[in-house]
């Protein structure tokens, strides 16, 4: 069974203090690792998809990386508006579009 | 601005009542998902459809939950009878197989069963 574990559960940073969020996964035949951002009272918002080990993607202050066992979401010089819950999900196999999610990391950036 | 639309946004109902949640997927998307989110379990897949056909509903309690796609612009999730443990936020998401492989989520329906 696919498993996704995110750490830490919660992270508080000062504005400008860079850090990383971790997503460890176990999946048979990974066919995409996804990062989403979720604000309170809203649906998850798509950020990145990574497909193979060594791949990296960037968007503003966020950079996602992927290895064969885990993914990191690096946040550089964060701002208060980066505060949100960040969710990681995996999809396996062909013909199966199901996403299995981790429980998320709640990130708070303090001004 | 293409988006997934869910109605209602909030629903409070009494135990034993029927609840129907609706979702309008993004036009042209051929895959629709229903997820349930709780503090304890996070996001759990209930069911998903491709080209309106149900492909996986193994996460759904079959005795009380049902999911359908009457047409390409409407997906429904019904709970009958509802129970307090069904209280959660229910999300619909849609995607396009083979191209934009990410799923786009709606704003959710917050269900409270009292």
Interface residues (C-beta under 8 A of the other chain):
Chain A: X32 X34 X36 X41 X42 X43 X44 X45 X46 X49 X87 X89 X91 X96 X97 X98 X99 X100 X101 X102 X103 X104
Chain B: X4 X31 X33 X35 X41 X42 X43 X45 X48 X50 X55 X56 X91 X93 X95 X97 X101 X102 X103 X104 X105 X106 X107 X108
